[in-house]
């Protein structure tokens, strides 16, 4: 064997559920049986290799290039080891995934550049990949104002869903009167079909820590929190390990890199309340109180944790920061569109061939994401709709798939970017059923603080039952639309304000499906003889 070979085994939770741990054990056994030692063939656990639906995934880095395999069983470990160390005919050709195909070729990894490359449980591996280099440079060469200027120039907007300019938020916190400040990462990813933040936390936790540390330096914070939902046990485990490792290397704590900058980061585990993804509810939960949204202003940037200015960004936003500092704000701003710069990570799922993590430049057409990268519906039938933004988003019909993916374009269609969930729907999907599904989610997750959300979502769910069960009347159509508008306008926080979006978008684009549920004769409705 002319040079060392590396086999990277996906060890994210998705591949674990597909049997990656048993496959890795079998690979180690096959290596030993072949008389090879780790210096000749390294078997490294890594994070998400992105094409999740083909798991478990294994990448083999060898002199002739990298080969990616999917769906291997432990019994095939010997064949993979043989393939790794020889130039013989590929014995696993049926399991090869084309790295030159659209799924990978059309992506632009920025946030995901370390996912699937580094061992998430090794700080040495992270440092060798370049993690923490920008933190050191920032602390030794740049002022907080210069860091914020670079972020402003990048045009980065918050990737949690609202799309607020990141540089402006950082400036707001930094320019508050002197006193304590906090930095908070919102990792409370709760949208159905969304797994972007979880994958980053499981795959590249040191990159997130570096991004948060740079942000803390830029705004003058010396304490921070990562708020993660309890349903992500592997992410929590790896994040806690990464924090411990960073402290042991003096990358957190006092006098980082010999400077006057101090930072203490902690993990806070949420109990799974979706409403705690709303920033004011999240802050209350960190403080040990019941997570319920609060009226604004004041905004957290002015008065957040314990009344102090608090910077809140999500996982993807913080994780983009080291690359922006390394390459420059202008480099990042050159990607994307005029008002939506950079890249966006999507969790692609549903009726699509290639499910998994996708990172593309902003402005990429929806059709490119779901039909070219995603491969379309598995049976080859046309796509009916794409749902973006989770329970707060909407359903976009197939005839609008040429719309570019950016904040404003999706809002115009009645949807939103959200955190990045993207669910593809086939022709057999009932849109009133989709709306009822998401409304039921909002009913269960409402904190109950304000009446429009607490009572209005329940009434909307009951109305949607009538449409799904084909016992609605034309008057129900009017009630449905009016109630959606009321809940949207009068709810206290984003959960209630956005809860009607799946209903309104399906009414807008698939109204005929609702009308079909109202086409019953009046006498049939009166006697219960409904088709």
C-alpha positions in Angstrom: 0.0 0.0 0.0 1.8 3.2 -1.2 0.4 5.6 1.4 -2.0 5.7 4.4 -5.7 5.3 3.8 -8.4 6.9 5.9 -11.9 5.5 6.3 -14.4 8.1 7.7 -17.5 6.5 9.3 -20.6 8.7 9.9 -21.3 8.7 13.6 -24.2 11.2 13.7 -27.5 10.1 15.2 -29.1 9.5 11.8 -26.4 7.0 10.7 -26.3 5.5 14.2 -30.0 4.6 13.8 -29.1 2.9 10.4 -26.4 0.8 12.0 -23.2 2.8 11.7 -21.7 1.7 15.0 -21.9 -2.0 14.2 -20.4 -1.3 10.8 -17.5 0.6 12.3 -16.8 -2.2 14.7 -16.8 -4.6 11.7 -14.5 -2.4 9.8 -12.0 -2.3 12.6 -12.2 -6.1 12.8 -11.7 -6.5 9.1 -8.7 -4.2 9.2 -7.1 -6.3 11.9 -7.9 -9.5 10.0 -6.1 -8.0 7.0 -3.0 -7.5 9.0 -3.1 -3.7 8.8 -2.5 -1.3 11.7 -3.9 2.2 12.3 -0.9 3.9 10.8 -1.7 2.2 7.5 -5.5 2.5 7.6 -7.2 4.9 9.9 -10.9 4.4 10.8 -12.2 7.7 12.0 -15.7 8.5 13.4 -17.0 11.7 11.9 -20.2 13.7 11.8 -22.9 13.9 9.2 -21.8 13.0 5.6 -25.0 14.7 4.4 -26.8 12.2 2.2 -28.6 10.9 5.3 -31.2 8.7 3.5 -28.5 6.4 2.2 -26.9 5.7 5.6 -24.9 4.3 7.1 -22.4 6.3 5.2 -18.7 5.6 4.9 -16.1 7.7 3.0 -12.8 6.1 2.0 -9.9 8.6 1.4 -7.2 6.8 -0.7 -4.5 8.0 -3.2 -6.9 7.6 -6.1 -9.4 9.9 -4.5 -12.4 9.7 -2.1 -15.1 7.1 -2.5 -18.4 7.4 -0.6 -20.5 4.3 0.1 -24.0 4.0 1.5 -26.2 1.3 2.9 -23.4 -1.1 3.8 -24.0 -4.0 6.2 -21.3 -5.2 8.7 -20.8 -8.3 6.6 -19.4 -6.1 3.8 -16.7 -4.6 6.0 -14.1 -6.9 4.5 -14.9 -5.9 1.0 -14.6 -2.2 1.9 -11.2 -2.8 3.5 -10.1 -4.7 0.4 -11.3 -1.8 -1.8 -9.5 0.7 0.3 -6.0 -0.9 0.0 -6.1 -2.2 -3.6 -6.7 -1.0 -7.1 -8.8 -4.0 -8.0 -12.3 -3.8 -9.5 -14.7 -2.1 -7.1 -16.5 -4.9 -5.2 -19.0 -2.5 -3.8 -20.0 -0.6 -6.9 -23.7 -1.0 -6.1 -23.2 1.0 -2.9 -21.1 3.8 -4.4 -22.5 7.3 -4.2 -21.4 9.7 -6.9 -19.5 12.6 -5.3 -19.6 14.3 -8.7 -23.3 14.1 -8.9 -25.7 17.0 -8.4 -26.3 16.3 -4.7 -22.7 17.2 -3.8 -21.5 19.1 -6.8 -24.2 21.9 -6.5 -23.6 22.4 -2.8 -21.4 25.1 -1.3 -20.3 24.0 2.2 -19.5 26.9 4.5 -21.3 26.0 7.7 -21.0 22.3 6.9 -17.4 22.4 5.7 -16.1 20.5 8.8 -19.1 18.1 9.0 -18.0 14.6 7.9 -14.4 15.7 8.0 -13.5 16.1 11.7 -13.9 13.7 14.6 -16.5 15.6 16.7 -15.0 14.2 19.9 -11.4 15.3 19.2 -10.2 18.8 19.7 -6.9 17.9 18.2 -8.7 16.9 15.0 -10.7 20.1 15.1 -7.5 22.2 15.5 -5.8 20.4 12.7 -8.7 21.3 10.5 -8.3 24.9 11.4 -10.8 25.4 14.1 -9.9 28.1 16.7 -7.4 29.7 14.3 -9.7 32.7 13.7 -10.4 33.1 17.4 -6.7 33.5 18.0 -6.2 35.9 15.1 -9.2 38.0 16.2 -8.0 38.3 19.8 -4.5 39.2 18.8 -5.0 41.3 15.7 -8.5 42.8 15.5 -10.6 45.1 17.7 -14.2 44.2 18.5 -15.3 47.0 16.1 -13.2 45.5 13.3 -14.8 42.1 13.9 -18.3 43.6 13.8 -17.5 45.5 10.7 -16.4 42.3 8.9 -19.7 40.7 9.9 -21.7 43.7 8.7 -19.9 43.6 5.3 -20.7 39.9 4.9 -24.4 40.7 4.9 -25.1 37.7 7.1 -28.6 37.5 8.4 -29.9 35.4 11.2 -30.5 31.9 10.1 -33.0 31.1 12.8 -35.8 32.2 10.5 -36.4 36.0 11.0 -33.4 37.0 8.9 -32.4 40.0 11.0 -29.0 41.5 10.0 -26.4 39.8 12.2 -24.0 42.7 12.2 -26.7 45.2 13.2 -27.7 42.9 16.1 -24.1 42.6 17.3 -23.7 46.4 17.1 -26.9 46.9 19.2 -25.6 44.7 22.0 -22.0 46.2 21.9 -23.2 49.8 22.0 -25.4 49.4 25.1 -24.2 51.2 28.3 -21.3 49.6 30.1 -22.1 46.5 32.2 -22.4 42.7 31.9 -23.4 41.2 28.6 -24.3 37.7 27.5 -24.1 35.6 24.3 -26.7 32.9 23.8 -27.0 30.2 21.1 -30.5 29.2 20.3 -30.2 25.5 19.5 -33.8 24.7 20.4 -34.5 23.3 16.9 -38.1 22.1 17.1 -39.6 22.3 13.6 -40.9 19.0 12.2 -38.5 17.9 9.5 -35.6 20.1 10.6 -32.3 18.6 11.7 -29.7 21.2 10.6 -28.6 22.4 14.0 -28.6 18.9 15.5 -26.3 17.8 12.7 -23.8 20.6 13.3 -23.8 20.1 17.0 -23.2 16.4 16.5 -20.6 16.9 13.8 -18.6 20.0 14.5 -19.2 21.4 18.0 -15.8 23.2 18.2 -16.7 25.3 15.2 -19.8 26.5 17.0 -17.8 27.3 20.2 -15.3 29.3 18.1 -18.1 31.3 16.5 -19.7 32.1 19.8 -16.3 33.1 21.3 -15.7 35.5 18.4 -19.2 37.0 18.9 -18.7 37.3 22.6 -15.4 39.2 22.0 -17.1 41.5 19.4 -19.9 42.5 21.8 -18.1 42.5 25.1 -19.7 39.4 26.7 -17.9 37.2 29.2 -20.5 34.6 29.7 -22.7 32.6 27.4 -25.1 29.7 27.1 -26.1 27.1 24.5 -29.7 26.2 24.8 -30.4 22.7 23.4 -33.5 20.7 23.6 -33.3 17.4 25.6 -34.4 15.4 22.5 -30.8 15.8 21.2 -28.8 13.6 23.6 -25.9 13.0 21.3 -25.6 16.7 20.5 -25.6 17.6 24.2 -23.0 14.9 25.0 -20.6 16.1 22.3 -21.2 19.8 23.0 -20.4 19.3 26.7 -17.3 17.3 25.8 -16.2 20.0 23.4 -16.6 22.7 26.0 -14.6 20.6 28.5 -11.8 20.1 25.9 -11.8 23.8 25.0 -11.4 24.7 28.7 -8.6 22.3 29.1 -6.7 24.0 26.2 -7.4 27.4 27.6 -9.6 28.3 24.6 -12.3 29.2 27.1 -11.9 30.6 30.6 -9.7 33.5 31.6 -7.0 35.3 29.6 -7.7 33.4 26.4 -4.6 33.3 24.1 -2.8 35.6 26.6 -5.2 38.4 26.2 -7.6 40.1 28.7 -10.6 38.4 27.1 -12.5 36.0 29.4 -15.4 33.7 28.4 -17.4 31.1 30.2 -19.8 29.0 28.2 -22.4 26.6 29.5 -25.1 24.2 28.2 -28.7 24.6 29.2 -31.0 21.7 28.3 -34.6 22.6 27.5 -37.5 20.3 28.2 -38.7 20.3 24.6 -41.2 23.1 24.6 -41.4 24.5 21.0 -42.3 27.9 22.3 -38.8 28.2 23.9 -37.4 28.7 20.5 -38.9 32.2 20.8 -36.1 34.3 22.2 -37.8 35.9 25.2 -39.2 32.5 26.3 -35.8 30.9 25.8 -34.2 33.5 28.1 -36.7 32.9 30.8 -36.1 29.2 30.6 -32.3 29.7 30.9 -33.1 31.7 34.1 -35.0 28.8 35.5 -38.5 30.2 34.9 -41.4 28.9 32.8 -40.7 29.7 29.1 -43.4 32.1 28.0 -42.9 34.8 25.4 -42.8 38.4 26.7 -43.9 41.6 25.0 -41.2 43.6 23.2 -39.6 46.2 23.5 -37.3 46.0 25.2 -35.6 43.6 23.0 -33.0 41.1 24.3 -30.2 43.1 22.7 -31.2 45.8 25.2 -32.5 43.9 28.2 -32.2 40.1 28.1 -30.7 37.6 30.6 -31.0 39.1 34.1 -31.8 42.5 32.5 -28.4 42.7 30.7 -27.9 43.2 27.0 -27.9 39.7 25.4 -26.9 38.6 21.9 -29.0 35.7 20.6 -28.2 33.8 17.3 -28.8 30.3 16.2 -26.3 27.5 15.6 -26.0 28.1 11.8 -25.4 31.8 12.3 -22.6 31.4 14.8 -21.0 28.5 12.8 -20.7 30.7 9.7 -18.7 33.4 11.6 -15.2 31.7 11.6 -15.4 31.2 7.8 -16.4 34.9 7.3 -13.5 36.1 9.4 -11.1 33.7 7.6 -12.1 34.6 4.0 -13.5 38.1 4.6 -16.9 39.6 4.6 -16.7 40.5 0.9 -16.1 36.8 0.1 -19.3 35.8 1.9 -21.3 38.7 0.4 -20.4 37.6 -3.1 -22.5 34.5 -2.6 -26.3 34.7 -2.7 -28.6 37.6 -3.7 -28.6 41.3 -3.1 -30.6 41.1 0.1 -29.9 37.5 1.1 -26.2 36.9 1.2 -24.2 33.7 1.7 -25.4 30.1 1.9 -28.3 28.4 3.7 -28.4 24.9 5.1 -31.6 22.9 4.5 -32.8 19.6 5.9 -34.4 18.0 2.8 -36.9 15.3 3.6 -40.3 13.9 2.5 -41.1 12.5 -0.9 -37.7 12.9 -2.3 -34.9 10.5 -3.5 -31.9 12.2 -1.7 -32.9 13.1 1.8 -30.3 14.8 3.9 -28.4 18.1 4.6 -28.0 20.5 1.7 -26.1 23.8 1.8 -26.5 26.0 -1.2 -26.0 29.7 -2.1 -29.0 31.9 -1.3 -31.0 32.5 -4.5 -30.7 28.9 -5.7 -34.1 28.0 -7.2 -36.3 25.7 -5.2 -36.5 23.4 -8.2 -32.8 22.9 -8.2 -32.9 22.0 -4.6 -35.7 19.5 -4.7 -35.6 18.1 -8.2 -31.9 18.3 -9.2 -30.1 18.0 -5.8 -32.9 16.1 -4.1 -33.7 13.9 -7.2 -37.4 14.5 -7.1 -40.1 12.1 -6.0 -38.9 8.5 -5.8 -41.5 7.0 -8.1 -40.8 9.6 -10.8 -44.2 11.4 -10.4 -44.4 15.2 -10.3 -43.8 17.1 -7.1 -47.1 18.6 -5.8 -45.7 21.1 -3.2 -42.7 21.9 -1.0 -43.3 23.0 2.6 -40.7 25.3 4.1 -40.4 26.9 7.5 -42.0 24.2 9.6 -45.2 25.0 11.4 -44.5 28.7 10.8 -44.1 28.3 7.1 -46.2 27.4 4.2 -46.7 25.1 1.2 -45.3 26.2 -2.2 -47.0 24.7 -5.3 -45.0 23.0 -8.0 -45.6 25.7 -10.5 -43.7 28.1 -8.3 -40.6 25.9 -7.9 -38.5 28.3 -10.0 -38.6 30.8 -7.2 -35.2 31.6 -5.7 -34.6 30.6 -2.2 -34.3 33.8 -0.2 -36.1 35.5 2.6 -38.3 37.9 0.6 -39.3 35.5 -2.2 -40.5 32.8 0.2 -42.6 35.4 2.2 -44.2 36.6 -1.1 -45.4 33.0 -1.7 -46.9 32.8 1.8 -44.1 30.8 3.3 -40.8 31.6 5.0 -37.2 30.5 5.2 -37.6 29.4 8.8 -34.7 27.5 10.3 -34.3 25.4 7.1 -36.7 22.5 7.1 -37.8 21.6 3.6 -40.4 18.8 3.1 -41.3 17.6 -0.4 -44.8 16.4 -1.1 -46.1 14.1 -3.8 -49.3 14.1 -5.7 -51.2 12.0 -3.2 -50.7 14.5 -0.4 -53.9 16.1 0.9 -53.2 19.7 1.6 -56.0 20.2 4.1 -54.5 17.2 6.0 -51.1 18.9 5.9 -52.6 22.1 7.3 -54.4 20.2 10.0 -51.1 18.4 10.9 -49.2 21.6 11.5 -52.1 23.2 13.2 -52.3 20.3 15.6 -48.6 20.8 16.3 -49.3 24.5 17.1 -52.2 23.6 19.4 -49.9 21.2 21.4 -47.0 23.6 21.6 -48.9 26.9 22.4 -47.8 28.1 25.9 -51.4 29.4 26.5 -50.4 32.9 27.6 -52.5 34.8 25.0 -56.1 33.9 24.1 -55.7 34.3 20.3 -53.2 31.5 20.2 -54.5 29.4 23.0 -58.1 29.3 21.8 -57.7 30.3 18.2 -55.5 27.5 17.2 -57.9 25.0 18.8 -60.8 26.4 16.8 -58.7 26.4 13.6 -57.9 22.7 14.2 -61.6 21.9 14.7 -62.5 23.7 11.5 -59.8 21.8 9.6 -61.2 18.6 10.9 -64.4 19.4 9.0 -62.5 19.9 5.8 -60.4 16.7 6.1 -63.5 14.7 7.0 -65.4 16.3 4.1 -68.2 17.7 6.2 -67.4 21.4 5.8 -69.8 24.1 4.5 -69.1 27.2 2.3 -69.5 29.2 5.5 -66.6 27.3 7.1 -64.4 28.6 4.3 -65.2 32.1 5.4 -64.7 31.3 9.0 -61.4 29.6 8.4 -60.0 32.6 6.5 -61.3 35.1 9.1 -60.0 33.2 12.0 -56.6 32.8 10.5 -56.3 36.5 10.0 -57.4 37.2 13.6 -54.9 34.7 15.1 -52.1 36.0 12.9 -52.6 39.7 13.8 -53.4 39.5 17.5 -51.2 36.7 18.9 -48.4 37.8 21.2 -45.4 35.9 19.8 -44.2 34.3 16.6 -45.8 30.9 17.3 -49.3 32.2 17.2 -48.6 34.9 14.6 -47.2 32.2 12.2 -49.5 29.3 13.1 -52.0 30.2 10.4 -49.4 30.2 7.6 -49.8 26.5 6.5 -53.5 27.1 6.3 -53.3 30.4 4.5 -50.8 29.1 2.0 -52.7 25.9 1.2 -55.9 28.0 0.9 -54.1 30.3 -1.6 -52.5 27.6 -3.8 -54.8 24.6 -3.3 -58.2 26.2 -2.6 -59.9 23.7 -4.8 -59.1 20.9 -2.3 -61.0 22.9 0.4 -63.8 23.7 -1.9 -64.2 20.0 -2.7 -65.0 19.3 0.9 -67.9 21.8 0.7 -69.6 20.4 -2.3 -72.0 18.1 -0.5 -75.7 18.6 -0.9 -77.4 20.4 2.0 -79.7 17.5 2.8 -76.8 15.1 2.9 -75.0 17.3 5.4 -78.1 17.7 7.5 -78.7 14.0 7.7 -75.0 13.0 8.0 -75.0 11.2 4.6 -71.7 12.7 3.6 -69.6 11.0 0.9 
